[in-house]
């Protein structure tokens, strides 16, 4: 797992996307539907 990329990026229909697992500040962080908006926006 350590050799895998932290971010996967791709282009779809002319838009660029980046996909991460977890949070931007902590790759092992979990977010749930009940996670406060302030927490999501802060990361």
Biotite code that builds the C-alpha atoms (Angstrom):
import biotite.structure as struc

atoms = struc.array([
    struc.Atom([0.000, 0.000, 0.000], chain_id="A", res_id=1, res_name="UNK", atom_name="CA", element="C"),
    struc.Atom([2.854, 2.398, 0.740], chain_id="A", res_id=2, res_name="UNK", atom_name="CA", element="C"),
    struc.Atom([3.893, 2.333, -2.907], chain_id="A", res_id=3, res_name="UNK", atom_name="CA", element="C"),
    struc.Atom([0.454, 3.430, -4.133], chain_id="A", res_id=4, res_name="UNK", atom_name="CA", element="C"),
    struc.Atom([-0.260, 7.017, -5.132], chain_id="A", res_id=5, res_name="UNK", atom_name="CA", element="C"),
    struc.Atom([-1.921, 9.330, -2.575], chain_id="A", res_id=6, res_name="UNK", atom_name="CA", element="C"),
    struc.Atom([-4.030, 10.950, -5.314], chain_id="A", res_id=7, res_name="UNK", atom_name="CA", element="C"),
    struc.Atom([-5.587, 9.541, -8.461], chain_id="A", res_id=8, res_name="UNK", atom_name="CA", element="C"),
    struc.Atom([-6.416, 12.145, -11.085], chain_id="A", res_id=9, res_name="UNK", atom_name="CA", element="C"),
    struc.Atom([-8.402, 11.834, -14.282], chain_id="A", res_id=10, res_name="UNK", atom_name="CA", element="C"),
    struc.Atom([-10.284, 13.872, -16.869], chain_id="A", res_id=11, res_name="UNK", atom_name="CA", element="C"),
    struc.Atom([-13.943, 13.154, -17.631], chain_id="A", res_id=12, res_name="UNK", atom_name="CA", element="C"),
    struc.Atom([-16.031, 15.160, -20.084], chain_id="A", res_id=13, res_name="UNK", atom_name="CA", element="C"),
    struc.Atom([-13.402, 17.911, -20.078], chain_id="A", res_id=14, res_name="UNK", atom_name="CA", element="C"),
    struc.Atom([-13.323, 18.318, -16.275], chain_id="A", res_id=15, res_name="UNK", atom_name="CA", element="C"),
    struc.Atom([-10.303, 17.412, -14.136], chain_id="A", res_id=16, res_name="UNK", atom_name="CA", element="C"),
    struc.Atom([-10.922, 15.316, -11.026], chain_id="A", res_id=17, res_name="UNK", atom_name="CA", element="C"),
    struc.Atom([-8.703, 14.267, -8.148], chain_id="A", res_id=18, res_name="UNK", atom_name="CA", element="C"),
    struc.Atom([-9.634, 11.414, -5.827], chain_id="A", res_id=19, res_name="UNK", atom_name="CA", element="C"),
    struc.Atom([-8.119, 10.849, -2.408], chain_id="A", res_id=20, res_name="UNK", atom_name="CA", element="C"),
    struc.Atom([-8.723, 8.223, 0.240], chain_id="A", res_id=21, res_name="UNK", atom_name="CA", element="C"),
    struc.Atom([-9.530, 9.900, 3.532], chain_id="A", res_id=22, res_name="UNK", atom_name="CA", element="C"),
    struc.Atom([-8.852, 13.579, 4.086], chain_id="A", res_id=23, res_name="UNK", atom_name="CA", element="C"),
    struc.Atom([-6.442, 16.005, 2.492], chain_id="A", res_id=24, res_name="UNK", atom_name="CA", element="C"),
    struc.Atom([-4.717, 16.610, 5.843], chain_id="A", res_id=25, res_name="UNK", atom_name="CA", element="C"),
    struc.Atom([-4.757, 12.956, 6.965], chain_id="A", res_id=26, res_name="UNK", atom_name="CA", element="C"),
    struc.Atom([-4.968, 10.138, 4.425], chain_id="A", res_id=27, res_name="UNK", atom_name="CA", element="C"),
    struc.Atom([-6.354, 7.768, 7.085], chain_id="A", res_id=28, res_name="UNK", atom_name="CA", element="C"),
    struc.Atom([-9.137, 10.112, 8.200], chain_id="A", res_id=29, res_name="UNK", atom_name="CA", element="C"),
    struc.Atom([-12.747, 8.965, 7.900], chain_id="A", res_id=30, res_name="UNK", atom_name="CA", element="C"),
    struc.Atom([-15.681, 11.161, 6.917], chain_id="A", res_id=31, res_name="UNK", atom_name="CA", element="C"),
    struc.Atom([-19.297, 10.135, 7.367], chain_id="A", res_id=32, res_name="UNK", atom_name="CA", element="C"),
    struc.Atom([-22.616, 11.571, 6.244], chain_id="A", res_id=33, res_name="UNK", atom_name="CA", element="C"),
    struc.Atom([-22.994, 12.842, 9.830], chain_id="A", res_id=34, res_name="UNK", atom_name="CA", element="C"),
    struc.Atom([-19.627, 14.692, 9.775], chain_id="A", res_id=35, res_name="UNK", atom_name="CA", element="C"),
    struc.Atom([-20.192, 18.387, 10.438], chain_id="A", res_id=36, res_name="UNK", atom_name="CA", element="C"),
    struc.Atom([-19.942, 20.693, 7.423], chain_id="A", res_id=37, res_name="UNK", atom_name="CA", element="C"),
    struc.Atom([-17.333, 22.796, 9.228], chain_id="A", res_id=38, res_name="UNK", atom_name="CA", element="C"),
    struc.Atom([-15.079, 19.759, 9.568], chain_id="A", res_id=39, res_name="UNK", atom_name="CA", element="C"),
    struc.Atom([-15.477, 18.845, 5.896], chain_id="A", res_id=40, res_name="UNK", atom_name="CA", element="C"),
    struc.Atom([-14.793, 22.395, 4.727], chain_id="A", res_id=41, res_name="UNK", atom_name="CA", element="C"),
    struc.Atom([-11.768, 22.637, 7.027], chain_id="A", res_id=42, res_name="UNK", atom_name="CA", element="C"),
    struc.Atom([-10.137, 19.655, 5.389], chain_id="A", res_id=43, res_name="UNK", atom_name="CA", element="C"),
])
